[in-house]
Amino acid sequence: MSDLPKSDDLLSKIDPRPPAKSWMDTPVNIRKGMYCYASNPKSVEYVGLPHARAWNPLEEDWNLPENWKEIIYEGFRERLDKFRSFKVFMDICVRCGACADKCHFFIGTGDPKNMPVLRAELLRSVYRNDFTTAGRIMGKMAGAREMTVDVLKEWWYYFFQCTECRRCSVFCPYGIDTAEITMMGRELLNLLGLNIDWIATPVANCYRTGNHLGIQPHAFKDMIDFFVDDIEEITGVRVEPSINKKGADILFITPSGDVFADPGTYTCMGYLMLFHFLKEKYGFDITWSTYASEGGNFGSFTSHEMMKRLNAKMFAEARRLDVKWILGGECGHMWRVIHQYMDTLNGPADFLEVPVSPITGTRFENAKSTKMVHIAEFTADLIKHGKLDLNPGRNDNLRVTFHDSCNPSRGMGMFEEPRYIIKNVCNYFHDMPANTIREQTFCCGSGAGLNAGEDMELRMVGGLPRANAVKHVHEKYDVNMLACVCAIDRAALPPLMEYWVPEVGVTGLHELVANALILPGEGERTTDLRGEPLPGMEGDDAEE
Amino acid sequence: MNVNYMVSLIAVIVLFLLAYVGVEAAGLQFLFGIIVPYLAVIAFIGGVIYRIVDWARSPVPFRITTTGGQQKSLPWIQPAQFDNPSTTAGVIVRMALEILFFRSLFRNTSAHLDKAGKLSYIWEKWLWLGALAFHYAFLTVLVRHLRFFTEPVPLPVKLLETLDGFLQIGIPVIQLSGVVLLAAALFLLLRRVLIPQVKYISLAADFFPIFLLIGIALTGILMRYFTKINVIAAKELAMGLVTFHPSIPQGGIGGIFYVHLFFVCILLAYFPFSKLMHMGGIFLSPTRNMPGNTRAIRHVNPWNYPVKVHTYEEYEDEFREKMIEAGLPVEKE
């Protein structure tokens, strides 16, 4: 991180003018700070992915298997036959350029290969050469080029400079989805063992221990116990969470990042307090699981098969614990997988019931097949029915704005639920400009497995459009807190804010909820969940 | 000098010469008036069917709708029925808005970074406007040309023609669609040449169809307003083609007519094997033609297969001791 240029220098470096030389004749330049380290062979091997070996992106020789071209060709063909999306997206782009400046990486770097259209052309050029008659005959004139080691390196570099945020897809007249293109590109790369370690190792961890961080069951319980102590210290109430409890009403699954790292931990405490409230007041029994202790799915950044292998534990654990339905925590790509893939991959979930909140009587029709409800939907419903005791004044030191995470936005469409919650637990809320929120929201710059330490420059330029919009509301409305519903956001946005808008903090939705939530039998609270004085409590010592 | 557009321009000029010289000097009316048109139509119909069937052969394993608005969730939250449809009816409206009005392109913005480091996004309507003008003008021209292939000419075609010439300027009356088509095609060409990023991503395959269309529009305008051709003979040829009694009319129609026809034939034959197939592909785009309701209604993947998973039993076997010690319930003590 010490190599990271100052933010002003980074800004002045951005030049969106393309070079004179054609992109096909410009070989990739793998630059420090802009890429993630290669996958650890032990992790690749653990989950049985092919060609586990040590390799270094900066070295000339990537130790490719001898028949690598054949593997890519066959892999390409197989995917064209299996995914209509892939085939259609290879064929119908007219290169109108509408997507170009919709990508946060292009806006932040000016690198033409970060224009979504060119990112896709990296694959399309090979597709034309190998699978179309025009490409075979006309070659470069038809936009075709042969697969070479240089092309492969370019694929690796640029498919790991895409966060699969789908913003470009909203603007594409044909709905061409770069996330889909990148997923295919990464699948092909994985056939040659070319992953990044920030993805490969969490995948191996998740497979073994149930979560990306490799937290073993006893340690998971320890961490929860630690939160229980903290909550008691702040509120005077000792919450009693259930873990791996059979016959609970529902199973709760959230990203392990919330259990492990600030400020996600405060969101985790928020869940625990909400669940305690619901148990005390309404007898609603929620269990956590150590086996399914991860909501996120870095498998989805590897391949469709790996996504399925990691996702399987959610339904399996719900079945084992004999719960009625599943509640999911605040996470971005976790919800893309749950909303658009899970039921198809590992369903049907006919052993579960259509989710009904026994507290409000609401039947979650939108989740009647997958049987998994987003906690923002769940909590918004509770608030709407007046089932929570809230004191939003306890968040009065916060001027809040909301970052729509990419996946719940463009893979789901969850915009009103979190805003409704924030407006009920906070008194000061200001949205960022319209072109930067909801379906047009900008990525944190670190999604899809790119939130490593070594690619900090990439993350900072990628997060520039998001940070710029935060800066706008910070200057205009004095916004000092950026709320989000994603664990990667909670990990990625604090350094991004630190870099571009240092006065703004980052919080999860349920941290705000828990600050406002009045627990039965609680003592007088003087601090929020972070141990900071509550509004009106700052001057306690001075007043005496 | 950009090789991509030079090659495309030269290709169109060569095609022009082929047809013009072929008819005027070599007398190949039969080839350019009858054989080529039939071959082109066969290539077009066969090619389009082949491409659509080829796409359709690949299944849609997942419902990966790109959502552009509020989901349907709680009853008191208004869903975006068309930008995030949860029903087939909603999808039909979404697709109609997309296909008839280019809704996504309408959203287009352009990003600007000012000296102070502030990003702003300005509504960029010109691409949308140019594309819409181009496609509708093309459609109007196409429908107007039905007068050459029908006898009697259907009333809607006549009405469209009247509407198209409503300005009543000149003799013969200027038909707006032809002018708009040419202007819009020129705009789309200039965009590709003048906007650096768009120029950078453009291939020869992007320039060739534009030059070809400009050629078609120019020869059309030339015939209608300037050189004049034997329209009766042109219709005779067209009627012969569609009734499968093809013949070359006596008296000749003029070289420019054959160039016009040849350009159209090339476009037809080129269409299925090029990006012009976006016309068919847009209907099959999985991010747009499905509702975003995967949690409510299960989507089935025809090639779904069992995968190796790490079962709870294996998990407990590895961590049982630690779980017991931590007071976590286990299946086997």
Contacts between the chains, C-beta under 8 A, distances in Angstrom:
chain1	res1	chain2	res2	distance
A	8	B	117	7.5
A	11	B	113	7.7
A	11	B	117	4.6
A	14	B	113	6.3
A	16	B	197	7.0
A	17	B	196	5.6
A	18	B	196	5.4
A	18	B	197	5.9
A	18	B	199	7.7
A	18	B	200	3.9
A	23	B	200	6.7
A	23	B	201	7.9
A	48	B	308	7.0
A	80	B	58	6.6
A	81	B	57	7.7
A	81	B	58	5.8
A	82	B	58	6.7
A	82	B	59	6.9
A	82	B	61	6.5
A	82	B	303	6.0
A	83	B	58	6.3
A	83	B	59	7.8
A	83	B	60	7.9
A	83	B	61	6.2
A	84	B	55	6.1
A	84	B	56	7.4
A	84	B	58	4.2
A	84	B	59	6.4
A	84	B	60	4.9
A	84	B	284	6.5
A	84	B	286	6.0
A	85	B	60	7.1
A	85	B	64	6.5
A	85	B	285	7.8
A	85	B	286	4.5
A	85	B	287	7.2
A	86	B	58	7.6
A	87	B	54	7.6
A	87	B	55	5.8
A	87	B	58	4.9
A	88	B	55	5.6
A	88	B	281	5.1
A	88	B	284	5.3
A	88	B	285	6.0
A	88	B	286	7.4
A	89	B	285	7.9
A	91	B	51	7.6
A	91	B	55	7.6
A	91	B	275	7.5
A	91	B	277	6.1
A	91	B	281	6.1
A	92	B	275	6.7
A	92	B	277	6.1
A	92	B	278	4.2
A	92	B	281	3.4
A	92	B	282	7.0
A	92	B	285	7.5
A	93	B	275	6.7
A	93	B	278	7.7
A	94	B	206	7.2
A	94	B	275	5.0
A	94	B	278	5.5
A	95	B	198	7.6
A	95	B	201	4.9
A	95	B	202	6.0
A	95	B	203	6.9
A	95	B	206	5.4
A	95	B	275	7.6
A	96	B	105	7.6
A	96	B	127	6.4
A	96	B	131	7.3
A	96	B	198	7.8
A	97	B	127	7.8
A	97	B	191	7.9
A	97	B	195	7.1
A	97	B	197	6.0
A	97	B	198	4.2
A	97	B	201	6.1
A	98	B	104	7.7
A	98	B	105	6.0
A	98	B	108	5.1
A	98	B	127	6.3
A	100	B	197	5.1
A	100	B	198	7.7
A	100	B	201	7.5
A	101	B	109	7.9
A	101	B	110	6.0
A	101	B	111	4.2
A	101	B	197	7.7
A	102	B	109	7.8
A	102	B	111	7.8
A	107	B	111	5.4
A	107	B	113	7.3
A	107	B	119	6.9
A	112	B	197	6.8
A	112	B	200	5.5
A	112	B	201	7.7
A	115	B	197	6.5
A	115	B	201	6.6
A	117	B	201	5.2
A	118	B	200	7.9
A	118	B	201	5.9
A	121	B	201	7.1
A	132	B	273	7.8
A	133	B	273	7.0
A	134	B	205	7.9
A	134	B	273	5.6
A	134	B	274	7.4
A	141	B	7	6.3
A	141	B	203	8.0
A	141	B	204	4.9
A	141	B	205	7.8
A	142	B	203	7.4
A	142	B	204	7.2
A	142	B	205	5.8
A	143	B	203	4.1
A	143	B	204	7.5
A	143	B	205	5.8
A	166	B	66	5.9
A	169	B	66	4.6
A	169	B	287	6.0
A	170	B	66	6.1
A	170	B	68	5.5
A	170	B	104	6.9
A	170	B	107	7.0
A	171	B	104	5.8
A	171	B	105	7.6
A	171	B	107	5.8
A	171	B	108	6.0
A	171	B	109	7.9
A	172	B	104	6.1
A	173	B	98	7.2
A	173	B	102	5.8
A	173	B	104	5.0
A	173	B	105	4.7
A	173	B	131	7.6
A	173	B	282	7.5
A	174	B	278	5.9
A	174	B	281	6.3
A	174	B	282	5.1
A	174	B	285	5.2
A	174	B	288	7.6
A	175	B	66	5.7
A	175	B	98	7.9
A	175	B	104	7.2
A	175	B	282	7.9
A	175	B	285	4.3
A	175	B	286	7.9
A	175	B	287	3.8
A	175	B	288	3.9
A	176	B	285	7.3
A	176	B	287	7.7
A	177	B	64	6.8
A	177	B	66	6.0
A	177	B	287	4.8
A	180	B	64	6.6
A	180	B	287	7.6
A	207	B	310	5.1
A	208	B	310	6.5
A	208	B	315	8.0
A	208	B	318	7.6
A	209	B	315	7.9
A	209	B	319	7.9
A	210	B	315	6.7
A	216	B	319	5.9
A	216	B	322	6.1
A	217	B	319	5.0
A	217	B	322	6.1
A	217	B	323	4.9
A	217	B	326	6.6
A	217	B	328	5.7
A	218	B	319	7.5
A	218	B	322	4.3
A	218	B	323	6.5
A	218	B	325	6.3
A	218	B	326	3.7
A	218	B	328	7.2
A	221	B	326	4.8
A	221	B	327	7.4
A	221	B	328	6.0
A	222	B	326	7.3
A	243	B	328	6.0
A	244	B	328	5.4
A	244	B	329	5.2
A	245	B	329	6.9
A	246	B	329	7.2
A	290	B	319	8.0
A	290	B	323	7.5
A	290	B	328	6.5
A	291	B	312	5.2
A	291	B	315	5.2
A	291	B	316	7.8
A	304	B	61	7.7
A	304	B	62	7.9
A	305	B	307	5.7
A	308	B	307	5.2
A	309	B	307	4.9
A	309	B	308	6.5
A	309	B	309	5.4
A	309	B	310	7.8
A	312	B	307	7.3
A	312	B	309	4.4
A	313	B	309	7.1
A	313	B	310	7.4
A	313	B	312	7.6
A	316	B	309	7.4
A	316	B	311	7.2
A	316	B	312	6.3
A	317	B	312	6.7
A	320	B	312	5.7
A	338	B	295	7.4
A	339	B	294	6.0
A	339	B	295	5.6
A	340	B	62	6.3
A	340	B	63	5.9
A	340	B	64	5.6
A	340	B	65	7.3
A	340	B	294	5.1
A	341	B	62	5.8
A	341	B	294	7.8
A	343	B	294	6.3
A	343	B	295	6.8
A	343	B	298	4.8
A	343	B	299	7.1
A	344	B	61	7.2
A	344	B	62	5.6
A	344	B	63	7.1
A	344	B	294	7.1
A	344	B	298	6.8
A	344	B	299	4.8
A	344	B	300	6.8
A	344	B	301	5.1
A	344	B	304	7.1
A	345	B	301	7.5
A	345	B	304	7.1
A	347	B	298	5.5
A	348	B	298	5.7
A	362	B	74	7.0
A	362	B	75	8.0
A	364	B	73	7.6
A	365	B	296	6.3
A	366	B	71	6.7
A	366	B	72	5.7
A	366	B	73	4.8
A	366	B	86	7.6
A	366	B	293	7.2
A	366	B	295	5.8
A	366	B	296	5.3
A	367	B	295	4.5
A	367	B	296	6.9
A	368	B	295	7.6
A	368	B	296	5.4
A	369	B	294	7.9
A	369	B	295	6.2
A	369	B	296	5.7
A	369	B	297	5.8
A	369	B	298	4.6
A	370	B	294	7.2
A	370	B	295	4.1
A	370	B	296	8.0
A	370	B	298	7.6
A	372	B	295	7.0
A	377	B	73	5.2
A	377	B	74	6.4
A	380	B	74	6.4
A	380	B	77	7.9
A	381	B	74	5.7
A	384	B	74	7.2
A	384	B	76	6.2
A	409	B	67	7.3
A	410	B	66	5.7
A	410	B	67	5.7
A	410	B	68	7.5
A	411	B	64	7.7
A	411	B	66	7.8
A	411	B	67	6.5
A	412	B	67	6.2
A	412	B	71	5.8
A	412	B	292	7.4
A	413	B	67	3.8
A	413	B	68	7.7
A	413	B	69	5.9
A	413	B	70	5.5
A	413	B	71	3.5
A	413	B	79	7.7
A	413	B	80	6.9
A	413	B	84	4.1
A	413	B	292	6.2
A	414	B	70	7.9
A	414	B	71	5.8
A	414	B	73	7.3
A	415	B	69	7.7
A	415	B	70	5.1
A	416	B	70	5.5
A	416	B	77	4.7
A	416	B	78	7.9
A	417	B	73	6.5
A	417	B	74	7.2
A	417	B	77	6.9
A	420	B	77	7.6
A	433	B	121	7.8
A	435	B	109	5.8
A	435	B	121	4.0
A	436	B	121	7.5
A	438	B	69	7.8
A	439	B	67	6.8
A	439	B	68	4.5
A	439	B	69	6.3
A	439	B	83	7.2
A	440	B	107	7.9
A	464	B	119	7.3
A	465	B	111	7.6
A	465	B	119	5.7
A	468	B	117	7.6
A	468	B	118	6.6
A	468	B	119	4.4
A	469	B	119	7.6
A	471	B	118	8.0
A	472	B	118	7.6
